[in-house]
Amino acid sequence: MRWLALTLWLAACAGGDLVDTPRSHDTAPPSYEEVVRQRVEAVGDAATHTLRFNPTSCRCPAFEIALGDRWQRVDLAVDDPDDATLLALLEAVKPEPDQVSRTYTVEGALTDVLGTCGAGTLFVTLEPAAFVKGTPESAP
């Protein structure tokens, strides 16, 4: 008798139609590539970008770019090894090439081209136009 009363009480409390509400676990989280693309889109058409020199032992670009509050590997799309922007940037990192806490400001266009390096690390592509003097600065 106790079970019957409990069942009736629970049924009375439920009342109304059940509504299927979406839950966060019902949708798959974005993929690594989607997250990187979202970060690139968030930067938009910004003309100035913050880079840091952070070489790695794997076959990845030596520079990283600040995309919001994250650092992402970045390939500098330069056809000419004597490109003035590239040479100025490399000259700036020369005195302290292992100091990751320093940042450099570069003007240029961030493209939607992604590549893969190392153990599946994605990198974005920047077409540098000018090295901004007065850097390096302290990283945020």
C-alpha positions as CSV (number, residue, x, y, z in Angstrom):
1,M,0.0,0.0,0.0
2,R,2.9,2.3,0.8
3,W,4.3,1.8,-2.7
4,L,1.0,2.6,-4.3
5,A,0.7,5.9,-2.4
6,L,4.3,6.8,-3.3
7,T,3.7,6.1,-6.9
8,L,0.5,8.2,-7.0
9,W,2.3,11.0,-5.2
10,L,5.2,11.0,-7.7
11,A,2.8,10.9,-10.6
12,A,0.9,13.8,-9.3
13,C,4.1,15.8,-8.8
14,A,5.2,15.1,-12.4
15,G,2.1,16.6,-13.9
16,G,2.1,18.2,-17.4
17,D,3.9,17.2,-20.5
18,L,7.5,16.2,-20.5
19,V,9.6,18.7,-22.4
20,D,12.9,17.5,-24.0
21,T,15.3,20.3,-23.1
22,P,18.7,20.3,-24.9
23,R,21.6,19.5,-22.6
24,S,25.2,20.6,-23.1
25,H,26.3,16.9,-23.2
26,D,23.9,16.2,-26.0
27,T,26.1,18.2,-28.4
28,A,29.6,17.3,-29.3
29,P,32.3,19.8,-28.3
30,P,33.9,21.6,-31.2
31,S,36.9,19.9,-32.8
32,Y,40.4,21.3,-32.4
33,E,40.3,22.7,-35.9
34,E,36.9,24.4,-35.3
35,V,38.3,26.0,-32.1
36,V,41.3,27.4,-34.0
37,R,39.1,28.6,-36.8
38,Q,36.9,30.4,-34.2
39,R,39.9,32.1,-32.7
40,V,41.0,33.3,-36.2
41,E,37.5,34.6,-36.9
42,A,37.4,36.4,-33.5
43,V,40.6,38.3,-34.5
44,G,38.8,39.3,-37.7
45,D,40.5,41.7,-40.0
46,A,42.9,43.0,-37.4
47,A,46.0,44.6,-39.1
48,T,48.3,44.3,-36.1
49,H,49.3,41.0,-34.4
50,T,51.3,40.0,-31.4
51,L,53.9,37.3,-31.9
52,R,56.4,35.5,-29.7
53,F,59.4,33.5,-30.6
54,N,59.0,30.0,-29.2
55,P,61.1,27.5,-31.2
56,T,60.3,23.8,-30.7
57,S,62.2,20.6,-31.5
58,C,59.4,19.3,-33.7
59,R,58.9,20.5,-37.2
60,C,56.6,23.4,-36.3
61,P,56.9,27.1,-37.0
62,A,59.1,28.9,-34.5
63,F,56.7,31.8,-33.9
64,E,53.3,31.8,-32.2
65,I,50.5,34.4,-32.5
66,A,48.2,35.7,-29.8
67,L,44.6,34.7,-30.7
68,G,42.6,36.2,-27.9
69,D,44.1,34.7,-24.7
70,R,45.7,31.8,-26.4
71,W,49.0,31.3,-28.3
72,Q,48.8,29.4,-31.6
73,R,51.7,28.4,-33.9
74,V,51.9,30.7,-36.9
75,D,53.6,30.3,-40.3
76,L,54.9,33.5,-41.8
77,A,53.9,33.3,-45.4
78,V,56.9,35.0,-47.0
79,D,58.2,33.8,-50.4
80,D,61.4,35.8,-50.3
81,P,64.0,34.8,-47.5
82,D,65.3,38.4,-47.8
83,D,61.9,39.9,-47.0
84,A,62.4,43.1,-45.0
85,T,59.7,42.3,-42.5
86,L,61.0,38.8,-41.9
87,L,64.6,40.0,-41.5
88,A,63.6,42.7,-39.1
89,L,61.7,40.2,-37.0
90,L,64.5,37.7,-37.0
91,E,67.0,40.4,-36.1
92,A,64.8,41.4,-33.1
93,V,64.7,37.9,-31.7
94,K,68.4,37.3,-32.3
95,P,69.8,38.8,-29.1
96,E,67.6,36.5,-26.9
97,P,66.1,33.8,-29.0
98,D,65.1,31.6,-26.1
99,Q,63.2,34.3,-24.2
100,V,59.5,33.4,-24.7
101,S,58.3,36.2,-22.4
102,R,58.9,38.8,-25.0
103,T,56.4,39.8,-27.7
104,Y,56.7,41.4,-31.1
105,T,54.2,43.4,-33.0
106,V,53.8,42.7,-36.7
107,E,51.3,44.2,-39.2
108,G,49.8,41.8,-41.7
109,A,46.9,39.8,-42.8
110,L,45.9,36.6,-41.0
111,T,44.6,34.1,-43.5
112,D,42.1,31.2,-43.2
113,V,44.8,28.7,-44.2
114,L,45.6,26.1,-41.5
115,G,48.4,23.6,-41.6
116,T,49.5,20.7,-39.4
117,C,52.9,20.2,-37.9
118,G,54.5,18.2,-35.2
119,A,52.2,15.7,-33.6
120,G,49.1,17.1,-35.1
121,T,49.5,20.7,-33.9
122,L,47.7,23.2,-36.1
123,F,49.2,26.4,-37.2
124,V,47.7,29.5,-38.8
125,T,49.1,31.6,-41.6
126,L,50.1,35.2,-41.4
127,E,51.1,37.3,-44.4
128,P,53.4,39.9,-42.6
129,A,53.6,43.4,-44.1
130,A,55.7,45.3,-41.6
131,F,57.6,44.8,-38.4
132,V,56.5,47.5,-35.8
133,K,59.5,49.2,-34.2
134,G,59.6,49.7,-30.5
135,T,59.1,46.0,-29.7
136,P,59.8,43.6,-28.0
137,E,57.4,44.3,-25.2
138,S,56.6,42.4,-22.1
139,A,54.0,39.6,-22.7
140,P,50.5,40.2,-21.3
